[in-house]
Amino acid sequence: MLKQNYPRLWDWAQERPPLPLSQFIAAPMKIGFYEIGFFTNGVFEAKYAGRAKGVTLQQRLGQHFRHSHNDKVRRHRGSAYFRCKVLASEELAAYVEAVSIAALEYDWNRRNEWGQHWILES
């Protein structure tokens, strides 16, 4: 299924617009789900998805900006943007991340990353 046709869990248009990754300090001090990508002509193209579990969105996005474990995020950190969604629990954040990665196949996520999360957390 194409990304644009996949049903969303929420409407990104109702969330804060994407911000440059360098402005990670503006991310909420809460747990949740985030996407990193490019924002061109008012259109966000997500390339990477993750969750903030055990740390806040602000802390996790800061880790990506300072020295991401993902080489593509590291390479593009100066031109990358992020958007995020606060979620009610760490379990929900893990679920949203796994389902999103499996369904939407983000270009910068490793293809088996979602399965690894579920195995580790089961």
N, C-alpha and C positions, 0 to 999 in steps of 0.2 A: 504494500500500500504506500502511496506517495506521502511524504511528510505533510504536505498541505491538506491532504484528505483525511489524515488521522484525527480522530476525535480528541480534543484536549480536555484535561482535567479541570482547567480554569481558563479564563480569557486573559491572555497576556496584555491585551489593550487596557485592562482594568488595573494593571500593576504599574509601578514606576517605570518610566521609559529606560532603556538601556543606558548605562554610564560607561565611560572609559574604565578599563580594568585598573588604571592608575588611581582611580577614585574609590578604591575598595573600602576606604574608611567610611563612605556613605552607606554601605550595606548594613542591614539590620544586625543588631547584636542578639540574634535568635537563630535557631536551627532551621534548616529548610533545604530547598533544591535550587540549583543555579545552572545557568547556561553561559558559556563564553563563546564569543564569535565576533562577527563584523557587523557594523551598523553603517549602512551606506544609503544615502538618499531616503532616509526615514524607514528603511527596511532592515530588520535584524535577521541575520543568517547565523543560526546556532551551529557551532562546530564541535563543541565539547559540553558534556553535561556531568554534573556531580551533585553531591549532597554535603551539607555541613552537619555532621553527627559527632558529638563530643566536643565540637568547637562551634563558634557562631559563624554565620555567613560572612561577616566582616573578617574574622580570623582566617577562614578557609580561602577566601578570595585574596586576602593579603599574602597567604602562602603561595598561591599561584602567581601573583605579581612578582614577589621577591625571588622565588626560585621554584617554579612548578616542577613536579615530577614528570610532567608531560612535555616532551621536547617541542611539540608544535605550539603549545601555549607559551612556553619560554621564548620561542623564536618570534612570536607575534605579540608579545605582551604590550609593546608600545602602541600597537594599533588595534588591540582587542578591546571589546566591550563586554559587559556582563549584564544579566538581568537575573532576578531571583524571586523566589516565592517562599515566604515564611510558612512553615507547616507546624501542625500541632504536636507531633511526636517524632522521636528518632525513628521509630518503626515505620511511620508514614513516609518520612524522608527517604529511607532505604527502599521502600516499595516504589515510590514515584521514580527514583533514580533508576532502579532495575527495569521497570516497565518501560520507561522512556528510552533508555539505551537499547533495549531489545527491540522496541517497536520502531524507533526513529533512526537508528543506525547513524549516530553522529560521526562525522568524518574523522575527528581526532580521538575518539574513544577506541580503545582496543576492542575488537569484536567479541571477545569472550569475557569482558570485564563484568557484565551484569551477572553472569553465572557464578563468577568467583565470589561476588558479594553474597549471593544467596547461600552458597556452600559454607562460607565462613560464618554466617549468621544463623544457620539452621540448627 
